[in-house]
Each structure stands twice: as structure tokens, then as C-alpha cells.
Amino acid sequence: MTKKKLEEKPLVCPECDGDAEPMMINVSGLGVTGWRCKCGYEMLSPGELEKAYLFLQAQKHEKVKISKRGNSYMITIPKAIADAIGIENLDMAEVYLKDRKTIIVGI
């Protein structure tokens, strides 16, 4: 008999005592592994909990200062965003104008 991974086993739902099946759970647009019961109760995989938390923290709106350096302008990336996407020291990023009020930064 082979042992299944934790993520492949159904869990008992703490709300209704039914079986919660493993599946991807949507946390504000981020897919994380977890379990969902027929009653609608959802549980995140322990390893995905921090990932979801960092993603939610990064979605909070923060004001950042725009600084001038030579002929260029700089903005800082809030720590919550850097933590959520896993950046520490990047050499390059791609920046472009989406419309008159939106700047896109790709890493």
C-alpha cells in the first residue's frame, strides 16, 4: 500500500464533519493548495498559508515617494510587495506605461 501525500488525502471538515477534498483555493486571485468541503468550508495547506498572507498584505494600497536622481525618477517598492513576489536584489526589471496614469513593472 502506497502512502498518499498530505495534499492528496481528504480532510474532515471542522464545520460539518464531511470530507473536504484537495483542490486549488482562490485567495484574491492567487491559487493556493488546500481543501474544500461540500458545505463550502475551505482550509489552506499549511505551506501555502504564509504565501497567501504575504499576497494579501501586498495588495494593500501604500503611498510611496517619487524621487529624482539625475535625469531619472525613482519609486520604492514596499517590503510587503517584495516579500510577496520573492525579490531581494534584482538586477533588471521591465517598466512601461499602460495608460496616462498606470505604470507597469515586470520582474
Biopython code that builds the backbone (N, CA, C, O; Angstrom):
import numpy as np
from Bio.PDB.StructureBuilder import StructureBuilder

atoms = [
    (1, "MET", "N", (0.849, -1.177, 0.000)),
    (1, "MET", "CA", (0.000, 0.000, 0.000)),
    (1, "MET", "C", (0.896, 1.242, 0.000)),
    (1, "MET", "O", (1.774, 1.371, 0.852)),
    (2, "THR", "N", (0.678, 2.152, -0.949)),
    (2, "THR", "CA", (1.486, 3.369, -1.011)),
    (2, "THR", "C", (0.846, 4.456, -0.160)),
    (2, "THR", "O", (-0.375, 4.553, -0.039)),
    (3, "LYS", "N", (1.716, 5.267, 0.420)),
    (3, "LYS", "CA", (1.258, 6.356, 1.256)),
    (3, "LYS", "C", (0.970, 7.575, 0.400)),
    (3, "LYS", "O", (1.801, 7.946, -0.430)),
    (4, "LYS", "N", (-0.187, 8.210, 0.576)),
    (4, "LYS", "CA", (-0.506, 9.426, -0.154)),
    (4, "LYS", "C", (0.108, 10.620, 0.553)),
    (4, "LYS", "O", (0.303, 10.610, 1.769)),
    (5, "LYS", "N", (0.414, 11.666, -0.240)),
    (5, "LYS", "CA", (0.876, 12.912, 0.352)),
    (5, "LYS", "C", (-0.288, 13.561, 1.102)),
    (5, "LYS", "O", (-1.454, 13.276, 0.829)),
    (6, "LEU", "N", (0.044, 14.427, 2.040)),
    (6, "LEU", "CA", (-0.967, 15.133, 2.819)),
    (6, "LEU", "C", (-1.968, 15.836, 1.918)),
    (6, "LEU", "O", (-3.172, 15.780, 2.167)),
    (7, "GLU", "N", (-1.475, 16.508, 0.855)),
    (7, "GLU", "CA", (-2.348, 17.267, -0.027)),
    (7, "GLU", "C", (-3.315, 16.391, -0.823)),
    (7, "GLU", "O", (-4.306, 16.897, -1.351)),
    (8, "GLU", "N", (-3.047, 15.098, -0.916)),
    (8, "GLU", "CA", (-3.910, 14.221, -1.703)),
    (8, "GLU", "C", (-4.994, 13.559, -0.864)),
    (8, "GLU", "O", (-5.925, 12.977, -1.420)),
    (9, "LYS", "N", (-4.896, 13.634, 0.457)),
    (9, "LYS", "CA", (-5.873, 12.995, 1.328)),
    (9, "LYS", "C", (-7.030, 13.942, 1.619)),
    (9, "LYS", "O", (-6.820, 15.139, 1.812)),
    (10, "PRO", "N", (-8.263, 13.406, 1.653)),
    (10, "PRO", "CA", (-9.362, 14.251, 2.115)),
    (10, "PRO", "C", (-9.189, 14.525, 3.613)),
    (10, "PRO", "O", (-8.629, 13.707, 4.342)),
    (11, "LEU", "N", (-9.670, 15.665, 4.050)),
    (11, "LEU", "CA", (-9.659, 16.003, 5.470)),
    (11, "LEU", "C", (-11.080, 16.054, 5.981)),
    (11, "LEU", "O", (-12.019, 16.239, 5.206)),
    (12, "VAL", "N", (-11.242, 15.893, 7.278)),
    (12, "VAL", "CA", (-12.566, 16.026, 7.884)),
    (12, "VAL", "C", (-12.831, 17.513, 8.089)),
    (12, "VAL", "O", (-12.016, 18.216, 8.687)),
    (13, "CYS", "N", (-13.956, 17.983, 7.600)),
    (13, "CYS", "CA", (-14.342, 19.379, 7.716)),
    (13, "CYS", "C", (-14.699, 19.703, 9.165)),
    (13, "CYS", "O", (-15.517, 18.999, 9.757)),
    (14, "PRO", "N", (-14.113, 20.745, 9.755)),
    (14, "PRO", "CA", (-14.439, 21.097, 11.131)),
    (14, "PRO", "C", (-15.835, 21.698, 11.282)),
    (14, "PRO", "O", (-16.345, 21.792, 12.399)),
    (15, "GLU", "N", (-16.456, 22.102, 10.185)),
    (15, "GLU", "CA", (-17.792, 22.699, 10.235)),
    (15, "GLU", "C", (-18.906, 21.650, 10.207)),
    (15, "GLU", "O", (-19.859, 21.730, 10.982)),
    (16, "CYS", "N", (-18.779, 20.661, 9.306)),
    (16, "CYS", "CA", (-19.889, 19.718, 9.120)),
    (16, "CYS", "C", (-19.481, 18.252, 9.275)),
    (16, "CYS", "O", (-20.327, 17.367, 9.148)),
    (17, "ASP", "N", (-18.212, 17.979, 9.547)),
    (17, "ASP", "CA", (-17.672, 16.623, 9.663)),
    (17, "ASP", "C", (-17.710, 15.837, 8.357)),
    (17, "ASP", "O", (-17.543, 14.617, 8.369)),
    (18, "GLY", "N", (-17.927, 16.517, 7.228)),
    (18, "GLY", "CA", (-17.886, 15.868, 5.933)),
    (18, "GLY", "C", (-16.446, 15.788, 5.435)),
    (18, "GLY", "O", (-15.525, 16.263, 6.099)),
    (19, "ASP", "N", (-16.258, 15.184, 4.262)),
    (19, "ASP", "CA", (-14.927, 15.094, 3.669)),
    (19, "ASP", "C", (-14.626, 16.359, 2.875)),
    (19, "ASP", "O", (-15.403, 16.745, 2.002)),
    (20, "ALA", "N", (-13.504, 17.002, 3.173)),
    (20, "ALA", "CA", (-13.026, 18.142, 2.401)),
    (20, "ALA", "C", (-11.999, 17.602, 1.414)),
    (20, "ALA", "O", (-11.027, 16.962, 1.815)),
    (21, "GLU", "N", (-12.211, 17.855, 0.134)),
    (21, "GLU", "CA", (-11.357, 17.321, -0.921)),
    (21, "GLU", "C", (-10.233, 18.290, -1.272)),
    (21, "GLU", "O", (-10.436, 19.504, -1.228)),
    (22, "PRO", "N", (-9.040, 17.773, -1.623)),
    (22, "PRO", "CA", (-7.939, 18.647, -2.016)),
    (22, "PRO", "C", (-8.235, 19.347, -3.337)),
    (22, "PRO", "O", (-8.758, 18.742, -4.273)),
    (23, "MET", "N", (-7.892, 20.635, -3.396)),
    (23, "MET", "CA", (-8.074, 21.413, -4.622)),
    (23, "MET", "C", (-7.399, 22.763, -4.487)),
    (23, "MET", "O", (-6.931, 23.135, -3.410)),
    (24, "MET", "N", (-7.355, 23.487, -5.583)),
    (24, "MET", "CA", (-6.804, 24.842, -5.568)),
    (24, "MET", "C", (-7.863, 25.783, -4.998)),
    (24, "MET", "O", (-9.033, 25.732, -5.379)),
    (25, "ILE", "N", (-7.428, 26.637, -4.083)),
    (25, "ILE", "CA", (-8.301, 27.618, -3.460)),
    (25, "ILE", "C", (-7.880, 28.996, -3.971)),
    (25, "ILE", "O", (-6.688, 29.300, -4.022)),
    (26, "ASN", "N", (-8.848, 29.824, -4.347)),
    (26, "ASN", "CA", (-8.572, 31.164, -4.844)),
    (26, "ASN", "C", (-8.564, 32.138, -3.669)),
    (26, "ASN", "O", (-9.580, 32.317, -2.997)),
    (27, "VAL", "N", (-7.406, 32.769, -3.422)),
    (27, "VAL", "CA", (-7.284, 33.790, -2.382)),
    (27, "VAL", "C", (-6.981, 35.106, -3.092)),
    (27, "VAL", "O", (-5.824, 35.391, -3.402)),
    (28, "SER", "N", (-8.000, 35.898, -3.349)),
    (28, "SER", "CA", (-7.863, 37.196, -4.041)),
    (28, "SER", "C", (-7.066, 37.095, -5.336)),
    (28, "SER", "O", (-6.222, 37.947, -5.614)),
    (29, "GLY", "N", (-7.326, 36.074, -6.119)),
    (29, "GLY", "CA", (-6.656, 35.915, -7.403)),
    (29, "GLY", "C", (-5.401, 35.046, -7.367)),
    (29, "GLY", "O", (-4.832, 34.746, -8.416)),
    (30, "LEU", "N", (-4.969, 34.644, -6.192)),
    (30, "LEU", "CA", (-3.805, 33.764, -6.054)),
    (30, "LEU", "C", (-4.300, 32.348, -5.811)),
    (30, "LEU", "O", (-5.086, 32.123, -4.892)),
    (31, "GLY", "N", (-3.859, 31.396, -6.611)),
    (31, "GLY", "CA", (-4.238, 29.995, -6.415)),
    (31, "GLY", "C", (-3.299, 29.320, -5.432)),
    (31, "GLY", "O", (-2.087, 29.294, -5.647)),
    (32, "VAL", "N", (-3.845, 28.775, -4.358)),
    (32, "VAL", "CA", (-3.047, 28.059, -3.367)),
    (32, "VAL", "C", (-3.684, 26.691, -3.129)),
    (32, "VAL", "O", (-4.886, 26.519, -3.328)),
    (33, "THR", "N", (-2.878, 25.723, -2.704)),
    (33, "THR", "CA", (-3.416, 24.393, -2.463)),
    (33, "THR", "C", (-4.105, 24.341, -1.111)),
    (33, "THR", "O", (-3.680, 24.972, -0.143)),
    (34, "GLY", "N", (-5.158, 23.584, -1.078)),
    (34, "GLY", "CA", (-5.924, 23.443, 0.157)),
    (34, "GLY", "C", (-7.017, 22.413, -0.012)),
    (34, "GLY", "O", (-6.928, 21.540, -0.875)),
    (35, "TRP", "N", (-8.055, 22.511, 0.813)),
    (35, "TRP", "CA", (-9.173, 21.575, 0.792)),
    (35, "TRP", "C", (-10.478, 22.368, 0.828)),
    (35, "TRP", "O", (-10.557, 23.416, 1.467)),
    (36, "ARG", "N", (-11.495, 21.863, 0.140)),
    (36, "ARG", "CA", (-12.822, 22.470, 0.159)),
    (36, "ARG", "C", (-13.847, 21.371, 0.429)),
    (36, "ARG", "O", (-13.811, 20.294, -0.165)),
    (37, "CYS", "N", (-14.745, 21.678, 1.333)),
    (37, "CYS", "CA", (-15.828, 20.750, 1.678)),
    (37, "CYS", "C", (-17.072, 21.090, 0.858)),
    (37, "CYS", "O", (-17.191, 22.196, 0.330)),
    (38, "LYS", "N", (-17.987, 20.143, 0.756)),
    (38, "LYS", "CA", (-19.255, 20.377, 0.064)),
    (38, "LYS", "C", (-20.050, 21.503, 0.714)),
    (38, "LYS", "O", (-20.833, 22.178, 0.046)),
    (39, "CYS", "N", (-19.849, 21.709, 2.027)),
    (39, "CYS", "CA", (-20.570, 22.772, 2.739)),
    (39, "CYS", "C", (-20.000, 24.155, 2.423)),
    (39, "CYS", "O", (-20.575, 25.169, 2.820)),
    (40, "GLY", "N", (-18.849, 24.201, 1.696)),
    (40, "GLY", "CA", (-18.246, 25.468, 1.318)),
    (40, "GLY", "C", (-17.059, 25.883, 2.174)),
    (40, "GLY", "O", (-16.365, 26.844, 1.842)),
    (41, "TYR", "N", (-16.816, 25.173, 3.272)),
    (41, "TYR", "CA", (-15.696, 25.500, 4.156)),
    (41, "TYR", "C", (-14.384, 25.196, 3.444)),
    (41, "TYR", "O", (-14.239, 24.136, 2.835)),
    (42, "GLU", "N", (-13.421, 26.124, 3.515)),
    (42, "GLU", "CA", (-12.134, 25.952, 2.856)),
    (42, "GLU", "C", (-11.003, 26.013, 3.880)),
    (42, "GLU", "O", (-11.056, 26.784, 4.838)),
    (43, "MET", "N", (-9.978, 25.184, 3.660)),
    (43, "MET", "CA", (-8.787, 25.162, 4.511)),
    (43, "MET", "C", (-7.573, 25.235, 3.602)),
    (43, "MET", "O", (-7.518, 24.569, 2.569)),
    (44, "LEU", "N", (-6.596, 26.053, 3.996)),
    (44, "LEU", "CA", (-5.370, 26.164, 3.207)),
    (44, "LEU", "C", (-4.349, 25.163, 3.694)),
    (44, "LEU", "O", (-4.292, 24.829, 4.877)),
    (45, "SER", "N", (-3.539, 24.689, 2.755)),
    (45, "SER", "CA", (-2.415, 23.836, 3.095)),
    (45, "SER", "C", (-1.463, 24.648, 3.970)),
    (45, "SER", "O", (-1.233, 25.824, 3.685)),
    (46, "PRO", "N", (-0.905, 24.060, 5.024)),
    (46, "PRO", "CA", (-0.034, 24.827, 5.933)),
    (46, "PRO", "C", (1.102, 25.561, 5.221)),
    (46, "PRO", "O", (1.431, 26.687, 5.594)),
    (47, "GLY", "N", (1.697, 24.952, 4.219)),
    (47, "GLY", "CA", (2.782, 25.594, 3.495)),
    (47, "GLY", "C", (2.333, 26.778, 2.658)),
    (47, "GLY", "O", (3.149, 27.635, 2.320)),
    (48, "GLU", "N", (1.059, 26.844, 2.317)),
    (48, "GLU", "CA", (0.533, 27.908, 1.468)),
    (48, "GLU", "C", (-0.013, 29.080, 2.280)),
    (48, "GLU", "O", (-0.279, 30.145, 1.722)),
    (49, "LEU", "N", (-0.180, 28.899, 3.573)),
    (49, "LEU", "CA", (-0.777, 29.933, 4.413)),
    (49, "LEU", "C", (0.055, 31.217, 4.403)),
    (49, "LEU", "O", (-0.496, 32.308, 4.250)),
    (50, "GLU", "N", (1.370, 31.097, 4.562)),
    (50, "GLU", "CA", (2.236, 32.278, 4.556)),
    (50, "GLU", "C", (2.221, 32.946, 3.187)),
    (50, "GLU", "O", (2.198, 34.173, 3.092)),
    (51, "LYS", "N", (2.235, 32.148, 2.136)),
    (51, "LYS", "CA", (2.188, 32.672, 0.774)),
    (51, "LYS", "C", (0.925, 33.521, 0.568)),
    (51, "LYS", "O", (0.995, 34.616, 0.011)),
    (52, "ALA", "N", (-0.214, 33.015, 1.015)),
    (52, "ALA", "CA", (-1.484, 33.741, 0.881)),
    (52, "ALA", "C", (-1.472, 35.008, 1.731)),
    (52, "ALA", "O", (-1.945, 36.057, 1.292)),
    (53, "TYR", "N", (-0.933, 34.915, 2.943)),
    (53, "TYR", "CA", (-0.870, 36.076, 3.828)),
    (53, "TYR", "C", (-0.018, 37.188, 3.208)),
    (53, "TYR", "O", (-0.428, 38.349, 3.201)),
    (54, "LEU", "N", (1.167, 36.839, 2.686)),
    (54, "LEU", "CA", (2.039, 37.835, 2.069)),
    (54, "LEU", "C", (1.375, 38.475, 0.852)),
    (54, "LEU", "O", (1.514, 39.677, 0.626)),
    (55, "PHE", "N", (0.661, 37.679, 0.079)),
    (55, "PHE", "CA", (-0.031, 38.185, -1.100)),
    (55, "PHE", "C", (-1.112, 39.181, -0.696)),
    (55, "PHE", "O", (-1.252, 40.233, -1.319)),
    (56, "LEU", "N", (-1.879, 38.853, 0.350)),
    (56, "LEU", "CA", (-2.928, 39.759, 0.818)),
    (56, "LEU", "C", (-2.338, 41.053, 1.377)),
    (56, "LEU", "O", (-2.885, 42.132, 1.147)),
    (57, "GLN", "N", (-1.228, 40.955, 2.106)),
    (57, "GLN", "CA", (-0.570, 42.149, 2.642)),
    (57, "GLN", "C", (-0.088, 43.055, 1.510)),
    (57, "GLN", "O", (-0.164, 44.278, 1.619)),
    (58, "ALA", "N", (0.406, 42.462, 0.429)),
    (58, "ALA", "CA", (0.946, 43.222, -0.698)),
    (58, "ALA", "C", (-0.144, 43.946, -1.480)),
    (58, "ALA", "O", (0.150, 44.879, -2.228)),
    (59, "GLN", "N", (-1.390, 43.531, -1.318)),
    (59, "GLN", "CA", (-2.474, 44.165, -2.056)),
    (59, "GLN", "C", (-2.987, 45.439, -1.379)),
    (59, "GLN", "O", (-3.817, 46.150, -1.946)),
    (60, "LYS", "N", (-2.503, 45.727, -0.179)),
    (60, "LYS", "CA", (-2.893, 46.968, 0.485)),
    (60, "LYS", "C", (-2.262, 48.143, -0.255)),
    (60, "LYS", "O", (-1.098, 48.087, -0.651)),
    (61, "HIS", "N", (-3.025, 49.180, -0.434)),
    (61, "HIS", "CA", (-2.519, 50.358, -1.126)),
    (61, "HIS", "C", (-1.610, 51.148, -0.191)),
    (61, "HIS", "O", (-1.971, 51.423, 0.953)),
    (62, "GLU", "N", (-0.437, 51.507, -0.684)),
    (62, "GLU", "CA", (0.512, 52.310, 0.075)),
    (62, "GLU", "C", (0.957, 53.475, -0.774)),
    (62, "GLU", "O", (1.100, 53.348, -1.990)),
    (63, "LYS", "N", (1.174, 54.596, -0.147)),
    (63, "LYS", "CA", (1.741, 55.740, -0.852)),
    (63, "LYS", "C", (3.257, 55.622, -0.797)),
    (63, "LYS", "O", (3.828, 55.331, 0.254)),
    (64, "VAL", "N", (3.900, 55.846, -1.928)),
    (64, "VAL", "CA", (5.361, 55.824, -1.983)),
    (64, "VAL", "C", (5.837, 57.152, -2.554)),
    (64, "VAL", "O", (5.124, 57.802, -3.318)),
    (65, "LYS", "N", (7.025, 57.539, -2.180)),
    (65, "LYS", "CA", (7.595, 58.809, -2.617)),
    (65, "LYS", "C", (8.254, 58.632, -3.982)),
    (65, "LYS", "O", (8.897, 57.616, -4.249)),
    (66, "ILE", "N", (8.086, 59.622, -4.830)),
    (66, "ILE", "CA", (8.777, 59.657, -6.119)),
    (66, "ILE", "C", (9.962, 60.601, -5.941)),
    (66, "ILE", "O", (9.784, 61.756, -5.555)),
    (67, "SER", "N", (11.165, 60.115, -6.220)),
    (67, "SER", "CA", (12.397, 60.899, -6.059)),
    (67, "SER", "C", (13.055, 61.090, -7.412)),
    (67, "SER", "O", (12.849, 60.309, -8.341)),
    (68, "LYS", "N", (13.849, 62.141, -7.504)),
    (68, "LYS", "CA", (14.591, 62.375, -8.738)),
    (68, "LYS", "C", (16.055, 62.047, -8.494)),
    (68, "LYS", "O", (16.626, 62.415, -7.468)),
    (69, "ARG", "N", (16.650, 61.353, -9.449)),
    (69, "ARG", "CA", (18.070, 61.008, -9.382)),
    (69, "ARG", "C", (18.647, 61.231, -10.777)),
    (69, "ARG", "O", (18.395, 60.446, -11.692)),
    (70, "GLY", "N", (19.414, 62.291, -10.934)),
    (70, "GLY", "CA", (19.927, 62.635, -12.254)),
    (70, "GLY", "C", (18.779, 63.024, -13.166)),
    (70, "GLY", "O", (17.977, 63.893, -12.822)),
    (71, "ASN", "N", (18.693, 62.384, -14.333)),
    (71, "ASN", "CA", (17.597, 62.645, -15.266)),
    (71, "ASN", "C", (16.459, 61.633, -15.131)),
    (71, "ASN", "O", (15.537, 61.632, -15.946)),
    (72, "SER", "N", (16.514, 60.779, -14.119)),
    (72, "SER", "CA", (15.503, 59.731, -13.938)),
    (72, "SER", "C", (14.724, 59.958, -12.643)),
    (72, "SER", "O", (15.133, 60.729, -11.775)),
    (73, "TYR", "N", (13.607, 59.275, -12.541)),
    (73, "TYR", "CA", (12.792, 59.313, -11.329)),
    (73, "TYR", "C", (12.753, 57.922, -10.724)),
    (73, "TYR", "O", (12.823, 56.925, -11.442)),
    (74, "MET", "N", (12.641, 57.853, -9.388)),
    (74, "MET", "CA", (12.655, 56.564, -8.685)),
    (74, "MET", "C", (11.436, 56.462, -7.782)),
    (74, "MET", "O", (10.952, 57.457, -7.244)),
    (75, "ILE", "N", (10.957, 55.247, -7.631)),
    (75, "ILE", "CA", (9.979, 54.941, -6.589)),
    (75, "ILE", "C", (10.512, 53.734, -5.824)),
    (75, "ILE", "O", (11.293, 52.947, -6.359)),
    (76, "THR", "N", (10.092, 53.597, -4.590)),
    (76, "THR", "CA", (10.495, 52.431, -3.819)),
    (76, "THR", "C", (9.385, 51.391, -3.885)),
    (76, "THR", "O", (8.211, 51.732, -4.031)),
    (77, "ILE", "N", (9.761, 50.130, -3.779)),
    (77, "ILE", "CA", (8.785, 49.040, -3.740)),
    (77, "ILE", "C", (8.595, 48.682, -2.275)),
    (77, "ILE", "O", (9.563, 48.336, -1.598)),
    (78, "PRO", "N", (7.359, 48.758, -1.767)),
    (78, "PRO", "CA", (7.119, 48.414, -0.362)),
    (78, "PRO", "C", (7.565, 46.986, -0.048)),
    (78, "PRO", "O", (7.479, 46.099, -0.897)),
    (79, "LYS", "N", (8.037, 46.778, 1.170)),
    (79, "LYS", "CA", (8.540, 45.478, 1.614)),
    (79, "LYS", "C", (7.495, 44.376, 1.444)),
    (79, "LYS", "O", (7.838, 43.255, 1.068)),
    (80, "ALA", "N", (6.234, 44.678, 1.714)),
    (80, "ALA", "CA", (5.185, 43.660, 1.579)),
    (80, "ALA", "C", (5.111, 43.122, 0.151)),
    (80, "ALA", "O", (4.908, 41.925, -0.055)),
    (81, "ILE", "N", (5.274, 43.994, -0.820)),
    (81, "ILE", "CA", (5.243, 43.550, -2.220)),
    (81, "ILE", "C", (6.488, 42.733, -2.536)),
    (81, "ILE", "O", (6.399, 41.681, -3.168)),
    (82, "ALA", "N", (7.647, 43.215, -2.100)),
    (82, "ALA", "CA", (8.899, 42.482, -2.344)),
    (82, "ALA", "C", (8.843, 41.089, -1.720)),
    (82, "ALA", "O", (9.286, 40.118, -2.332)),
    (83, "ASP", "N", (8.298, 40.987, -0.502)),
    (83, "ASP", "CA", (8.171, 39.681, 0.155)),
    (83, "ASP", "C", (7.213, 38.768, -0.583)),
    (83, "ASP", "O", (7.476, 37.574, -0.726)),
    (84, "ALA", "N", (6.092, 39.325, -1.057)),
    (84, "ALA", "CA", (5.073, 38.516, -1.732)),
    (84, "ALA", "C", (5.569, 37.930, -3.042)),
    (84, "ALA", "O", (5.198, 36.814, -3.403)),
    (85, "ILE", "N", (6.401, 38.670, -3.754)),
    (85, "ILE", "CA", (6.876, 38.158, -5.042)),
    (85, "ILE", "C", (8.268, 37.566, -4.958)),
    (85, "ILE", "O", (8.800, 37.074, -5.953)),
    (86, "GLY", "N", (8.864, 37.611, -3.766)),
    (86, "GLY", "CA", (10.130, 36.933, -3.540)),
    (86, "GLY", "C", (11.341, 37.611, -4.134)),
    (86, "GLY", "O", (12.269, 36.944, -4.591)),
    (87, "ILE", "N", (11.342, 38.945, -4.132)),
    (87, "ILE", "CA", (12.531, 39.628, -4.641)),
    (87, "ILE", "C", (13.376, 40.126, -3.479)),
    (87, "ILE", "O", (12.860, 40.525, -2.436)),
    (88, "GLU", "N", (14.673, 40.094, -3.683)),
    (88, "GLU", "CA", (15.607, 40.674, -2.727)),
    (88, "GLU", "C", (16.488, 41.657, -3.482)),
    (88, "GLU", "O", (16.392, 42.866, -3.272)),
    (89, "ASN", "N", (17.320, 41.161, -4.333)),
    (89, "ASN", "CA", (18.173, 42.011, -5.167)),
    (89, "ASN", "C", (17.979, 41.606, -6.619)),
    (89, "ASN", "O", (18.415, 40.535, -7.042)),
    (90, "LEU", "N", (17.330, 42.462, -7.366)),
    (90, "LEU", "CA", (17.152, 42.205, -8.795)),
    (90, "LEU", "C", (18.054, 43.127, -9.580)),
    (90, "LEU", "O", (18.227, 44.291, -9.221)),
    (91, "ASP", "N", (18.624, 42.618, -10.635)),
    (91, "ASP", "CA", (19.458, 43.456, -11.490)),
    (91, "ASP", "C", (18.608, 44.289, -12.443)),
    (91, "ASP", "O", (18.901, 45.461, -12.677)),
    (92, "MET", "N", (17.567, 43.692, -12.986)),
    (92, "MET", "CA", (16.778, 44.374, -14.009)),
    (92, "MET", "C", (15.283, 44.125, -13.814)),
    (92, "MET", "O", (14.864, 43.075, -13.326)),
    (93, "ALA", "N", (14.503, 45.113, -14.208)),
    (93, "ALA", "CA", (13.050, 44.997, -14.260)),
    (93, "ALA", "C", (12.604, 45.705, -15.528)),
    (93, "ALA", "O", (13.308, 46.573, -16.044)),
    (94, "GLU", "N", (11.445, 45.336, -16.023)),
    (94, "GLU", "CA", (10.895, 45.967, -17.217)),
    (94, "GLU", "C", (9.806, 46.939, -16.774)),
    (94, "GLU", "O", (8.929, 46.583, -15.986)),
    (95, "VAL", "N", (9.866, 48.170, -17.285)),
    (95, "VAL", "CA", (8.905, 49.204, -16.906)),
    (95, "VAL", "C", (8.298, 49.796, -18.168)),
    (95, "VAL", "O", (9.009, 50.116, -19.120)),
    (96, "TYR", "N", (6.963, 49.940, -18.168)),
    (96, "TYR", "CA", (6.333, 50.595, -19.314)),
    (96, "TYR", "C", (5.040, 51.269, -18.883)),
    (96, "TYR", "O", (4.491, 50.962, -17.825)),
    (97, "LEU", "N", (4.568, 52.172, -19.694)),
    (97, "LEU", "CA", (3.362, 52.940, -19.432)),
    (97, "LEU", "C", (2.162, 52.218, -20.034)),
    (97, "LEU", "O", (2.115, 51.979, -21.240)),
    (98, "LYS", "N", (1.196, 51.872, -19.190)),
    (98, "LYS", "CA", (-0.018, 51.192, -19.664)),
    (98, "LYS", "C", (-1.022, 52.224, -20.185)),
    (98, "LYS", "O", (-1.599, 52.046, -21.257)),
    (99, "ASP", "N", (-1.225, 53.280, -19.437)),
    (99, "ASP", "CA", (-2.057, 54.400, -19.862)),
    (99, "ASP", "C", (-1.531, 55.643, -19.152)),
    (99, "ASP", "O", (-0.480, 55.582, -18.513)),
    (100, "ARG", "N", (-2.226, 56.752, -19.248)),
    (100, "ARG", "CA", (-1.697, 58.008, -18.705)),
    (100, "ARG", "C", (-1.488, 57.999, -17.192)),
    (100, "ARG", "O", (-0.765, 58.852, -16.678)),
    (101, "LYS", "N", (-2.090, 57.075, -16.472)),
    (101, "LYS", "CA", (-1.989, 57.052, -15.014)),
    (101, "LYS", "C", (-1.465, 55.734, -14.448)),
    (101, "LYS", "O", (-1.440, 55.565, -13.229)),
    (102, "THR", "N", (-1.040, 54.783, -15.309)),
    (102, "THR", "CA", (-0.638, 53.462, -14.826)),
    (102, "THR", "C", (0.736, 53.077, -15.367)),
    (102, "THR", "O", (0.956, 53.034, -16.578)),
    (103, "ILE", "N", (1.649, 52.799, -14.447)),
    (103, "ILE", "CA", (2.977, 52.296, -14.800)),
    (103, "ILE", "C", (3.033, 50.823, -14.440)),
    (103, "ILE", "O", (2.655, 50.446, -13.331)),
    (104, "ILE", "N", (3.496, 49.990, -15.350)),
    (104, "ILE", "CA", (3.620, 48.555, -15.102)),
    (104, "ILE", "C", (5.086, 48.232, -14.889)),
    (104, "ILE", "O", (5.943, 48.686, -15.648)),
    (105, "VAL", "N", (5.383, 47.439, -13.846)),
    (105, "VAL", "CA", (6.740, 46.983, -13.573)),
    (105, "VAL", "C", (6.720, 45.465, -13.607)),
    (105, "VAL", "O", (6.008, 44.833, -12.826)),
    (106, "GLY", "N", (7.489, 44.882, -14.500)),
    (106, "GLY", "CA", (7.587, 43.433, -14.605)),
    (106, "GLY", "C", (8.949, 42.963, -14.144)),
    (106, "GLY", "O", (9.963, 43.599, -14.428)),
    (107, "ILE", "N", (8.972, 41.851, -13.434)),
    (107, "ILE", "CA", (10.258, 41.329, -12.976)),
    (107, "ILE", "C", (10.540, 39.998, -13.644)),
    (107, "ILE", "O", (11.579, 39.389, -13.392)),
]
sb = StructureBuilder()
sb.init_structure("model")
sb.init_model(0)
sb.init_chain("A")
sb.init_seg("    ")
for serial, (resi, resn, name, xyz) in enumerate(atoms, 1):
    if name == "N":
        sb.init_residue(resn, " ", resi, " ")
    sb.init_atom(name, np.array(xyz, "f"), 0.0, 1.0, " ", f" {name:<3s}", serial, name[0])
structure = sb.get_structure()
